[in-house]
């Protein structure tokens, strides 16, 4: 559970650094905005493919999102 919370914090931090809202990131990734919200709150355990998609649109590596 702690790892998912940290992952969510990392996604949120990187998203904000990129100047994106949850809605904008969701649109880029073709996800629902509520899914981004759940990820950022540590309520979902995303598969690698999802992390890869998010990292691509946040212009970072998956390893940067999972660095905790």
mmJSON file of the N, C-alpha and C atoms, coordinates in Angstrom:
{"data_MODEL":{"atom_site":{
"group_PDB":["ATOM","ATOM","ATOM","ATOM","ATOM","ATOM","ATOM","ATOM","ATOM","ATOM","ATOM","ATOM","ATOM","ATOM","ATOM","ATOM","ATOM","ATOM","ATOM","ATOM","ATOM","ATOM","ATOM","ATOM","ATOM","ATOM","ATOM","ATOM","ATOM","ATOM","ATOM","ATOM","ATOM","ATOM","ATOM","ATOM","ATOM","ATOM","ATOM","ATOM","ATOM","ATOM","ATOM","ATOM","ATOM","ATOM","ATOM","ATOM","ATOM","ATOM","ATOM","ATOM","ATOM","ATOM","ATOM","ATOM","ATOM","ATOM","ATOM","ATOM","ATOM","ATOM","ATOM","ATOM","ATOM","ATOM","ATOM","ATOM","ATOM","ATOM","ATOM","ATOM","ATOM","ATOM","ATOM","ATOM","ATOM","ATOM","ATOM","ATOM","ATOM","ATOM","ATOM","ATOM","ATOM","ATOM","ATOM","ATOM","ATOM","ATOM","ATOM","ATOM","ATOM","ATOM","ATOM","ATOM","ATOM","ATOM","ATOM","ATOM","ATOM","ATOM","ATOM","ATOM","ATOM","ATOM","ATOM","ATOM","ATOM","ATOM","ATOM","ATOM","ATOM","ATOM","ATOM","ATOM","ATOM","ATOM","ATOM","ATOM","ATOM","ATOM","ATOM","ATOM","ATOM","ATOM","ATOM","ATOM","ATOM","ATOM","ATOM","ATOM","ATOM","ATOM","ATOM","ATOM","ATOM","ATOM","ATOM","ATOM","ATOM","ATOM","ATOM","ATOM","ATOM","ATOM","ATOM","ATOM","ATOM","ATOM","ATOM","ATOM","ATOM","ATOM","ATOM","ATOM","ATOM","ATOM","ATOM","ATOM","ATOM","ATOM","ATOM","ATOM","ATOM","ATOM","ATOM","ATOM","ATOM","ATOM","ATOM","ATOM","ATOM","ATOM","ATOM","ATOM","ATOM","ATOM","ATOM","ATOM","ATOM","ATOM","ATOM","ATOM","ATOM","ATOM","ATOM","ATOM","ATOM","ATOM","ATOM","ATOM","ATOM","ATOM","ATOM","ATOM","ATOM","ATOM","ATOM","ATOM","ATOM","ATOM","ATOM","ATOM"],
"id":[1,2,3,4,5,6,7,8,9,10,11,12,13,14,15,16,17,18,19,20,21,22,23,24,25,26,27,28,29,30,31,32,33,34,35,36,37,38,39,40,41,42,43,44,45,46,47,48,49,50,51,52,53,54,55,56,57,58,59,60,61,62,63,64,65,66,67,68,69,70,71,72,73,74,75,76,77,78,79,80,81,82,83,84,85,86,87,88,89,90,91,92,93,94,95,96,97,98,99,100,101,102,103,104,105,106,107,108,109,110,111,112,113,114,115,116,117,118,119,120,121,122,123,124,125,126,127,128,129,130,131,132,133,134,135,136,137,138,139,140,141,142,143,144,145,146,147,148,149,150,151,152,153,154,155,156,157,158,159,160,161,162,163,164,165,166,167,168,169,170,171,172,173,174,175,176,177,178,179,180,181,182,183,184,185,186,187,188,189,190,191,192,193,194,195,196,197,198,199,200,201,202,203,204],
"type_symbol":["N","C","C","N","C","C","N","C","C","N","C","C","N","C","C","N","C","C","N","C","C","N","C","C","N","C","C","N","C","C","N","C","C","N","C","C","N","C","C","N","C","C","N","C","C","N","C","C","N","C","C","N","C","C","N","C","C","N","C","C","N","C","C","N","C","C","N","C","C","N","C","C","N","C","C","N","C","C","N","C","C","N","C","C","N","C","C","N","C","C","N","C","C","N","C","C","N","C","C","N","C","C","N","C","C","N","C","C","N","C","C","N","C","C","N","C","C","N","C","C","N","C","C","N","C","C","N","C","C","N","C","C","N","C","C","N","C","C","N","C","C","N","C","C","N","C","C","N","C","C","N","C","C","N","C","C","N","C","C","N","C","C","N","C","C","N","C","C","N","C","C","N","C","C","N","C","C","N","C","C","N","C","C","N","C","C","N","C","C","N","C","C","N","C","C","N","C","C","N","C","C","N","C","C"],
"label_atom_id":["N","CA","C","N","CA","C","N","CA","C","N","CA","C","N","CA","C","N","CA","C","N","CA","C","N","CA","C","N","CA","C","N","CA","C","N","CA","C","N","CA","C","N","CA","C","N","CA","C","N","CA","C","N","CA","C","N","CA","C","N","CA","C","N","CA","C","N","CA","C","N","CA","C","N","CA","C","N","CA","C","N","CA","C","N","CA","C","N","CA","C","N","CA","C","N","CA","C","N","CA","C","N","CA","C","N","CA","C","N","CA","C","N","CA","C","N","CA","C","N","CA","C","N","CA","C","N","CA","C","N","CA","C","N","CA","C","N","CA","C","N","CA","C","N","CA","C","N","CA","C","N","CA","C","N","CA","C","N","CA","C","N","CA","C","N","CA","C","N","CA","C","N","CA","C","N","CA","C","N","CA","C","N","CA","C","N","CA","C","N","CA","C","N","CA","C","N","CA","C","N","CA","C","N","CA","C","N","CA","C","N","CA","C","N","CA","C","N","CA","C","N","CA","C","N","CA","C","N","CA","C","N","CA","C","N","CA","C"],
"label_alt_id":[null,null,null,null,null,null,null,null,null,null,null,null,null,null,null,null,null,null,null,null,null,null,null,null,null,null,null,null,null,null,null,null,null,null,null,null,null,null,null,null,null,null,null,null,null,null,null,null,null,null,null,null,null,null,null,null,null,null,null,null,null,null,null,null,null,null,null,null,null,null,null,null,null,null,null,null,null,null,null,null,null,null,null,null,null,null,null,null,null,null,null,null,null,null,null,null,null,null,null,null,null,null,null,null,null,null,null,null,null,null,null,null,null,null,null,null,null,null,null,null,null,null,null,null,null,null,null,null,null,null,null,null,null,null,null,null,null,null,null,null,null,null,null,null,null,null,null,null,null,null,null,null,null,null,null,null,null,null,null,null,null,null,null,null,null,null,null,null,null,null,null,null,null,null,null,null,null,null,null,null,null,null,null,null,null,null,null,null,null,null,null,null,null,null,null,null,null,null,null,null,null,null,null,null],
"label_comp_id":["UNK","UNK","UNK","UNK","UNK","UNK","UNK","UNK","UNK","UNK","UNK","UNK","UNK","UNK","UNK","UNK","UNK","UNK","UNK","UNK","UNK","UNK","UNK","UNK","UNK","UNK","UNK","UNK","UNK","UNK","UNK","UNK","UNK","UNK","UNK","UNK","UNK","UNK","UNK","UNK","UNK","UNK","UNK","UNK","UNK","UNK","UNK","UNK","UNK","UNK","UNK","UNK","UNK","UNK","UNK","UNK","UNK","UNK","UNK","UNK","UNK","UNK","UNK","UNK","UNK","UNK","UNK","UNK","UNK","UNK","UNK","UNK","UNK","UNK","UNK","UNK","UNK","UNK","UNK","UNK","UNK","UNK","UNK","UNK","UNK","UNK","UNK","UNK","UNK","UNK","UNK","UNK","UNK","UNK","UNK","UNK","UNK","UNK","UNK","UNK","UNK","UNK","UNK","UNK","UNK","UNK","UNK","UNK","UNK","UNK","UNK","UNK","UNK","UNK","UNK","UNK","UNK","UNK","UNK","UNK","UNK","UNK","UNK","UNK","UNK","UNK","UNK","UNK","UNK","UNK","UNK","UNK","UNK","UNK","UNK","UNK","UNK","UNK","UNK","UNK","UNK","UNK","UNK","UNK","UNK","UNK","UNK","UNK","UNK","UNK","UNK","UNK","UNK","UNK","UNK","UNK","UNK","UNK","UNK","UNK","UNK","UNK","UNK","UNK","UNK","UNK","UNK","UNK","UNK","UNK","UNK","UNK","UNK","UNK","UNK","UNK","UNK","UNK","UNK","UNK","UNK","UNK","UNK","UNK","UNK","UNK","UNK","UNK","UNK","UNK","UNK","UNK","UNK","UNK","UNK","UNK","UNK","UNK","UNK","UNK","UNK","UNK","UNK","UNK"],
"label_asym_id":["A","A","A","A","A","A","A","A","A","A","A","A","A","A","A","A","A","A","A","A","A","A","A","A","A","A","A","A","A","A","A","A","A","A","A","A","A","A","A","A","A","A","A","A","A","A","A","A","A","A","A","A","A","A","A","A","A","A","A","A","A","A","A","A","A","A","A","A","A","A","A","A","A","A","A","A","A","A","A","A","A","A","A","A","A","A","A","A","A","A","A","A","A","A","A","A","A","A","A","A","A","A","A","A","A","A","A","A","A","A","A","A","A","A","A","A","A","A","A","A","A","A","A","A","A","A","A","A","A","A","A","A","A","A","A","A","A","A","A","A","A","A","A","A","A","A","A","A","A","A","A","A","A","A","A","A","A","A","A","A","A","A","A","A","A","A","A","A","A","A","A","A","A","A","A","A","A","A","A","A","A","A","A","A","A","A","A","A","A","A","A","A","A","A","A","A","A","A","A","A","A","A","A","A"],
"label_entity_id":["1","1","1","1","1","1","1","1","1","1","1","1","1","1","1","1","1","1","1","1","1","1","1","1","1","1","1","1","1","1","1","1","1","1","1","1","1","1","1","1","1","1","1","1","1","1","1","1","1","1","1","1","1","1","1","1","1","1","1","1","1","1","1","1","1","1","1","1","1","1","1","1","1","1","1","1","1","1","1","1","1","1","1","1","1","1","1","1","1","1","1","1","1","1","1","1","1","1","1","1","1","1","1","1","1","1","1","1","1","1","1","1","1","1","1","1","1","1","1","1","1","1","1","1","1","1","1","1","1","1","1","1","1","1","1","1","1","1","1","1","1","1","1","1","1","1","1","1","1","1","1","1","1","1","1","1","1","1","1","1","1","1","1","1","1","1","1","1","1","1","1","1","1","1","1","1","1","1","1","1","1","1","1","1","1","1","1","1","1","1","1","1","1","1","1","1","1","1","1","1","1","1","1","1"],
"label_seq_id":[1,1,1,2,2,2,3,3,3,4,4,4,5,5,5,6,6,6,7,7,7,8,8,8,9,9,9,10,10,10,11,11,11,12,12,12,13,13,13,14,14,14,15,15,15,16,16,16,17,17,17,18,18,18,19,19,19,20,20,20,21,21,21,22,22,22,23,23,23,24,24,24,25,25,25,26,26,26,27,27,27,28,28,28,29,29,29,30,30,30,31,31,31,32,32,32,33,33,33,34,34,34,35,35,35,36,36,36,37,37,37,38,38,38,39,39,39,40,40,40,41,41,41,42,42,42,43,43,43,44,44,44,45,45,45,46,46,46,47,47,47,48,48,48,49,49,49,50,50,50,51,51,51,52,52,52,53,53,53,54,54,54,55,55,55,56,56,56,57,57,57,58,58,58,59,59,59,60,60,60,61,61,61,62,62,62,63,63,63,64,64,64,65,65,65,66,66,66,67,67,67,68,68,68],
"pdbx_PDB_ins_code":[null,null,null,null,null,null,null,null,null,null,null,null,null,null,null,null,null,null,null,null,null,null,null,null,null,null,null,null,null,null,null,null,null,null,null,null,null,null,null,null,null,null,null,null,null,null,null,null,null,null,null,null,null,null,null,null,null,null,null,null,null,null,null,null,null,null,null,null,null,null,null,null,null,null,null,null,null,null,null,null,null,null,null,null,null,null,null,null,null,null,null,null,null,null,null,null,null,null,null,null,null,null,null,null,null,null,null,null,null,null,null,null,null,null,null,null,null,null,null,null,null,null,null,null,null,null,null,null,null,null,null,null,null,null,null,null,null,null,null,null,null,null,null,null,null,null,null,null,null,null,null,null,null,null,null,null,null,null,null,null,null,null,null,null,null,null,null,null,null,null,null,null,null,null,null,null,null,null,null,null,null,null,null,null,null,null,null,null,null,null,null,null,null,null,null,null,null,null,null,null,null,null,null,null],
"Cartn_x":[0.83,0.0,0.867,1.951,2.825,3.469,3.807,4.419,3.45,2.181,1.188,0.969,1.007,0.86,2.043,3.238,4.436,4.419,4.017,3.884,2.928,1.798,0.813,1.365,2.123,2.74,3.735,4.499,5.473,4.784,3.689,2.93,2.398,1.814,1.244,2.312,3.436,4.522,4.994,5.223,5.708,4.652,3.392,2.301,2.276,2.407,2.389,3.619,4.765,5.981,5.797,4.992,4.718,3.604,3.001,1.941,0.634,0.391,-0.83,-1.82,-3.099,-4.139,-4.355,-5.082,-5.42,-6.208,-7.095,-7.92,-7.07,-6.09,-5.222,-4.371,-3.816,-3.02,-3.893,-5.082,-6.001,-6.297,-6.528,-6.828,-5.637,-4.444,-3.245,-3.066,-3.34,-3.136,-4.337,-5.432,-6.686,-7.228,-7.151,-7.721,-8.834,-9.632,-10.632,-9.942,-10.368,-9.769,-9.855,-10.927,-11.063,-9.978,-9.516,-8.463,-7.149,-6.847,-5.643,-5.75,-6.904,-7.124,-6.898,-7.432,-7.259,-5.794,-5.087,-3.658,-2.89,-3.171,-2.448,-2.727,-3.873,-4.214,-3.787,-3.137,-2.66,-3.751,-4.846,-5.995,-6.026,-5.088,-5.015,-3.586,-3.453,-2.152,-2.049,-1.452,-1.47,-0.501,-0.871,0.07,1.205,2.267,3.432,3.053,2.17,1.79,1.163,0.402,-0.196,0.882,1.818,2.918,3.747,3.95,4.714,4.017,2.72,1.943,2.013,1.843,1.895,3.285,4.314,5.688,5.965,5.49,5.693,5.124,3.928,3.274,3.768,4.487,5.105,6.585,6.989,8.365,9.392,9.17,10.105,10.155,11.002,11.108,10.217,9.77,8.966,9.745,11.048,11.871,11.825,11.607,11.49,10.194,9.153,7.876,7.898,8.707,8.762,9.974,10.634,11.816,11.396,11.292,10.986,11.589],
"Cartn_y":[-1.203,0.0,1.257,1.235,2.411,2.66,1.597,1.737,2.371,2.0,2.576,4.052,4.412,5.817,6.619,6.093,6.786,6.88,5.819,5.846,6.966,7.036,8.078,9.47,9.646,10.944,11.301,10.317,10.558,10.941,10.267,10.596,12.024,12.336,13.669,14.764,14.537,15.517,15.752,14.671,14.792,15.455,15.11,15.711,17.228,17.636,19.068,19.765,19.098,19.657,19.884,19.043,19.161,20.165,20.696,21.679,21.107,19.848,19.175,18.991,19.073,18.694,17.189,16.64,15.215,14.943,15.847,15.676,15.681,16.571,16.639,15.376,14.922,13.695,12.516,12.445,11.36,11.359,12.537,12.626,12.163,12.594,12.178,10.663,10.074,8.635,7.797,8.468,7.797,6.977,7.573,6.999,7.918,7.425,8.261,9.135,10.391,11.253,10.657,9.936,9.333,8.283,7.634,6.632,7.301,8.444,9.193,9.602,10.052,10.435,9.257,8.107,6.904,6.492,6.601,6.275,7.212,8.49,9.477,9.343,8.809,8.593,7.217,6.441,5.13,4.088,4.304,3.397,2.33,2.411,1.426,0.937,-0.328,-0.93,-1.125,-0.157,-0.205,-1.226,-1.82,-2.711,-1.899,-2.581,-1.914,-1.12,-1.66,-0.966,0.399,0.478,1.749,2.721,2.23,3.089,3.574,2.711,3.071,4.183,4.08,5.107,6.434,6.398,7.62,8.248,7.435,7.943,8.599,7.985,8.548,9.955,10.149,11.448,12.438,11.945,12.831,13.04,12.543,12.704,12.257,11.051,10.487,8.969,8.328,6.873,6.279,5.057,4.365,4.297,4.102,3.995,5.27,6.416,7.663,7.693,7.091,7.044,6.03,5.005,3.929,4.041,5.19,5.4,5.789,4.775,5.012,3.9],
"Cartn_z":[0.0,0.0,0.0,0.77,0.808,-0.549,-1.245,-2.567,-3.557,-3.492,-4.405,-4.109,-2.835,-2.464,-2.986,-2.833,-3.318,-4.849,-5.513,-6.968,-7.379,-6.727,-7.023,-6.807,-5.738,-5.468,-6.564,-7.009,-8.078,-9.388,-9.7,-10.913,-10.807,-9.665,-9.474,-9.562,-8.917,-8.947,-10.376,-11.102,-12.481,-13.37,-13.16,-13.948,-13.739,-12.497,-12.205,-12.77,-12.724,-13.329,-14.824,-15.446,-16.881,-17.167,-16.115,-16.289,-16.778,-16.455,-16.907,-15.765,-16.086,-15.134,-15.239,-14.292,-14.378,-15.649,-15.996,-17.187,-18.458,-18.508,-19.688,-19.818,-18.706,-18.747,-19.164,-18.615,-18.966,-20.455,-21.014,-22.445,-23.279,-22.912,-23.643,-23.614,-22.462,-22.268,-22.704,-23.043,-23.394,-22.229,-21.028,-19.802,-19.334,-18.399,-17.757,-16.715,-16.565,-15.533,-14.128,-13.859,-12.529,-12.289,-13.358,-13.214,-12.8,-13.4,-13.016,-11.555,-11.155,-9.764,-8.822,-9.179,-8.348,-8.273,-9.387,-9.397,-8.47,-8.578,-7.787,-6.289,-5.946,-4.531,-4.028,-4.899,-4.485,-4.345,-5.066,-4.971,-6.061,-6.995,-8.079,-8.229,-8.623,-8.883,-10.398,-11.098,-12.559,-13.126,-14.257,-14.95,-15.571,-15.926,-16.512,-17.759,-18.561,-19.796,-19.502,-18.431,-18.027,-17.569,-16.755,-16.303,-17.482,-18.445,-19.63,-20.41,-20.558,-21.26,-20.52,-19.215,-18.415,-18.503,-18.345,-18.399,-19.748,-20.816,-22.162,-22.246,-21.721,-21.816,-20.768,-19.767,-18.778,-19.093,-20.251,-20.731,-19.685,-19.175,-18.204,-18.391,-17.63,-17.66,-16.572,-16.796,-15.782,-14.468,-14.567,-13.375,-12.529,-13.165,-12.401,-11.595,-12.121,-11.411,-10.282,-10.456,-9.443,-8.537,-8.552,-7.722,-6.307,-5.469,-4.059,-3.296],
"occupancy":[1.0,1.0,1.0,1.0,1.0,1.0,1.0,1.0,1.0,1.0,1.0,1.0,1.0,1.0,1.0,1.0,1.0,1.0,1.0,1.0,1.0,1.0,1.0,1.0,1.0,1.0,1.0,1.0,1.0,1.0,1.0,1.0,1.0,1.0,1.0,1.0,1.0,1.0,1.0,1.0,1.0,1.0,1.0,1.0,1.0,1.0,1.0,1.0,1.0,1.0,1.0,1.0,1.0,1.0,1.0,1.0,1.0,1.0,1.0,1.0,1.0,1.0,1.0,1.0,1.0,1.0,1.0,1.0,1.0,1.0,1.0,1.0,1.0,1.0,1.0,1.0,1.0,1.0,1.0,1.0,1.0,1.0,1.0,1.0,1.0,1.0,1.0,1.0,1.0,1.0,1.0,1.0,1.0,1.0,1.0,1.0,1.0,1.0,1.0,1.0,1.0,1.0,1.0,1.0,1.0,1.0,1.0,1.0,1.0,1.0,1.0,1.0,1.0,1.0,1.0,1.0,1.0,1.0,1.0,1.0,1.0,1.0,1.0,1.0,1.0,1.0,1.0,1.0,1.0,1.0,1.0,1.0,1.0,1.0,1.0,1.0,1.0,1.0,1.0,1.0,1.0,1.0,1.0,1.0,1.0,1.0,1.0,1.0,1.0,1.0,1.0,1.0,1.0,1.0,1.0,1.0,1.0,1.0,1.0,1.0,1.0,1.0,1.0,1.0,1.0,1.0,1.0,1.0,1.0,1.0,1.0,1.0,1.0,1.0,1.0,1.0,1.0,1.0,1.0,1.0,1.0,1.0,1.0,1.0,1.0,1.0,1.0,1.0,1.0,1.0,1.0,1.0,1.0,1.0,1.0,1.0,1.0,1.0,1.0,1.0,1.0,1.0,1.0,1.0],
"B_iso_or_equiv":[0.0,0.0,0.0,0.0,0.0,0.0,0.0,0.0,0.0,0.0,0.0,0.0,0.0,0.0,0.0,0.0,0.0,0.0,0.0,0.0,0.0,0.0,0.0,0.0,0.0,0.0,0.0,0.0,0.0,0.0,0.0,0.0,0.0,0.0,0.0,0.0,0.0,0.0,0.0,0.0,0.0,0.0,0.0,0.0,0.0,0.0,0.0,0.0,0.0,0.0,0.0,0.0,0.0,0.0,0.0,0.0,0.0,0.0,0.0,0.0,0.0,0.0,0.0,0.0,0.0,0.0,0.0,0.0,0.0,0.0,0.0,0.0,0.0,0.0,0.0,0.0,0.0,0.0,0.0,0.0,0.0,0.0,0.0,0.0,0.0,0.0,0.0,0.0,0.0,0.0,0.0,0.0,0.0,0.0,0.0,0.0,0.0,0.0,0.0,0.0,0.0,0.0,0.0,0.0,0.0,0.0,0.0,0.0,0.0,0.0,0.0,0.0,0.0,0.0,0.0,0.0,0.0,0.0,0.0,0.0,0.0,0.0,0.0,0.0,0.0,0.0,0.0,0.0,0.0,0.0,0.0,0.0,0.0,0.0,0.0,0.0,0.0,0.0,0.0,0.0,0.0,0.0,0.0,0.0,0.0,0.0,0.0,0.0,0.0,0.0,0.0,0.0,0.0,0.0,0.0,0.0,0.0,0.0,0.0,0.0,0.0,0.0,0.0,0.0,0.0,0.0,0.0,0.0,0.0,0.0,0.0,0.0,0.0,0.0,0.0,0.0,0.0,0.0,0.0,0.0,0.0,0.0,0.0,0.0,0.0,0.0,0.0,0.0,0.0,0.0,0.0,0.0,0.0,0.0,0.0,0.0,0.0,0.0,0.0,0.0,0.0,0.0,0.0,0.0],
"pdbx_formal_charge":[null,null,null,null,null,null,null,null,null,null,null,null,null,null,null,null,null,null,null,null,null,null,null,null,null,null,null,null,null,null,null,null,null,null,null,null,null,null,null,null,null,null,null,null,null,null,null,null,null,null,null,null,null,null,null,null,null,null,null,null,null,null,null,null,null,null,null,null,null,null,null,null,null,null,null,null,null,null,null,null,null,null,null,null,null,null,null,null,null,null,null,null,null,null,null,null,null,null,null,null,null,null,null,null,null,null,null,null,null,null,null,null,null,null,null,null,null,null,null,null,null,null,null,null,null,null,null,null,null,null,null,null,null,null,null,null,null,null,null,null,null,null,null,null,null,null,null,null,null,null,null,null,null,null,null,null,null,null,null,null,null,null,null,null,null,null,null,null,null,null,null,null,null,null,null,null,null,null,null,null,null,null,null,null,null,null,null,null,null,null,null,null,null,null,null,null,null,null,null,null,null,null,null,null],
"auth_seq_id":[1,1,1,2,2,2,3,3,3,4,4,4,5,5,5,6,6,6,7,7,7,8,8,8,9,9,9,10,10,10,11,11,11,12,12,12,13,13,13,14,14,14,15,15,15,16,16,16,17,17,17,18,18,18,19,19,19,20,20,20,21,21,21,22,22,22,23,23,23,24,24,24,25,25,25,26,26,26,27,27,27,28,28,28,29,29,29,30,30,30,31,31,31,32,32,32,33,33,33,34,34,34,35,35,35,36,36,36,37,37,37,38,38,38,39,39,39,40,40,40,41,41,41,42,42,42,43,43,43,44,44,44,45,45,45,46,46,46,47,47,47,48,48,48,49,49,49,50,50,50,51,51,51,52,52,52,53,53,53,54,54,54,55,55,55,56,56,56,57,57,57,58,58,58,59,59,59,60,60,60,61,61,61,62,62,62,63,63,63,64,64,64,65,65,65,66,66,66,67,67,67,68,68,68],
"auth_comp_id":["UNK","UNK","UNK","UNK","UNK","UNK","UNK","UNK","UNK","UNK","UNK","UNK","UNK","UNK","UNK","UNK","UNK","UNK","UNK","UNK","UNK","UNK","UNK","UNK","UNK","UNK","UNK","UNK","UNK","UNK","UNK","UNK","UNK","UNK","UNK","UNK","UNK","UNK","UNK","UNK","UNK","UNK","UNK","UNK","UNK","UNK","UNK","UNK","UNK","UNK","UNK","UNK","UNK","UNK","UNK","UNK","UNK","UNK","UNK","UNK","UNK","UNK","UNK","UNK","UNK","UNK","UNK","UNK","UNK","UNK","UNK","UNK","UNK","UNK","UNK","UNK","UNK","UNK","UNK","UNK","UNK","UNK","UNK","UNK","UNK","UNK","UNK","UNK","UNK","UNK","UNK","UNK","UNK","UNK","UNK","UNK","UNK","UNK","UNK","UNK","UNK","UNK","UNK","UNK","UNK","UNK","UNK","UNK","UNK","UNK","UNK","UNK","UNK","UNK","UNK","UNK","UNK","UNK","UNK","UNK","UNK","UNK","UNK","UNK","UNK","UNK","UNK","UNK","UNK","UNK","UNK","UNK","UNK","UNK","UNK","UNK","UNK","UNK","UNK","UNK","UNK","UNK","UNK","UNK","UNK","UNK","UNK","UNK","UNK","UNK","UNK","UNK","UNK","UNK","UNK","UNK","UNK","UNK","UNK","UNK","UNK","UNK","UNK","UNK","UNK","UNK","UNK","UNK","UNK","UNK","UNK","UNK","UNK","UNK","UNK","UNK","UNK","UNK","UNK","UNK","UNK","UNK","UNK","UNK","UNK","UNK","UNK","UNK","UNK","UNK","UNK","UNK","UNK","UNK","UNK","UNK","UNK","UNK","UNK","UNK","UNK","UNK","UNK","UNK"],
"auth_asym_id":["A","A","A","A","A","A","A","A","A","A","A","A","A","A","A","A","A","A","A","A","A","A","A","A","A","A","A","A","A","A","A","A","A","A","A","A","A","A","A","A","A","A","A","A","A","A","A","A","A","A","A","A","A","A","A","A","A","A","A","A","A","A","A","A","A","A","A","A","A","A","A","A","A","A","A","A","A","A","A","A","A","A","A","A","A","A","A","A","A","A","A","A","A","A","A","A","A","A","A","A","A","A","A","A","A","A","A","A","A","A","A","A","A","A","A","A","A","A","A","A","A","A","A","A","A","A","A","A","A","A","A","A","A","A","A","A","A","A","A","A","A","A","A","A","A","A","A","A","A","A","A","A","A","A","A","A","A","A","A","A","A","A","A","A","A","A","A","A","A","A","A","A","A","A","A","A","A","A","A","A","A","A","A","A","A","A","A","A","A","A","A","A","A","A","A","A","A","A","A","A","A","A","A","A"],
"auth_atom_id":["N","CA","C","N","CA","C","N","CA","C","N","CA","C","N","CA","C","N","CA","C","N","CA","C","N","CA","C","N","CA","C","N","CA","C","N","CA","C","N","CA","C","N","CA","C","N","CA","C","N","CA","C","N","CA","C","N","CA","C","N","CA","C","N","CA","C","N","CA","C","N","CA","C","N","CA","C","N","CA","C","N","CA","C","N","CA","C","N","CA","C","N","CA","C","N","CA","C","N","CA","C","N","CA","C","N","CA","C","N","CA","C","N","CA","C","N","CA","C","N","CA","C","N","CA","C","N","CA","C","N","CA","C","N","CA","C","N","CA","C","N","CA","C","N","CA","C","N","CA","C","N","CA","C","N","CA","C","N","CA","C","N","CA","C","N","CA","C","N","CA","C","N","CA","C","N","CA","C","N","CA","C","N","CA","C","N","CA","C","N","CA","C","N","CA","C","N","CA","C","N","CA","C","N","CA","C","N","CA","C","N","CA","C","N","CA","C","N","CA","C","N","CA","C","N","CA","C","N","CA","C","N","CA","C","N","CA","C"],
"pdbx_PDB_model_num":[1,1,1,1,1,1,1,1,1,1,1,1,1,1,1,1,1,1,1,1,1,1,1,1,1,1,1,1,1,1,1,1,1,1,1,1,1,1,1,1,1,1,1,1,1,1,1,1,1,1,1,1,1,1,1,1,1,1,1,1,1,1,1,1,1,1,1,1,1,1,1,1,1,1,1,1,1,1,1,1,1,1,1,1,1,1,1,1,1,1,1,1,1,1,1,1,1,1,1,1,1,1,1,1,1,1,1,1,1,1,1,1,1,1,1,1,1,1,1,1,1,1,1,1,1,1,1,1,1,1,1,1,1,1,1,1,1,1,1,1,1,1,1,1,1,1,1,1,1,1,1,1,1,1,1,1,1,1,1,1,1,1,1,1,1,1,1,1,1,1,1,1,1,1,1,1,1,1,1,1,1,1,1,1,1,1,1,1,1,1,1,1,1,1,1,1,1,1,1,1,1,1,1,1]
}}}
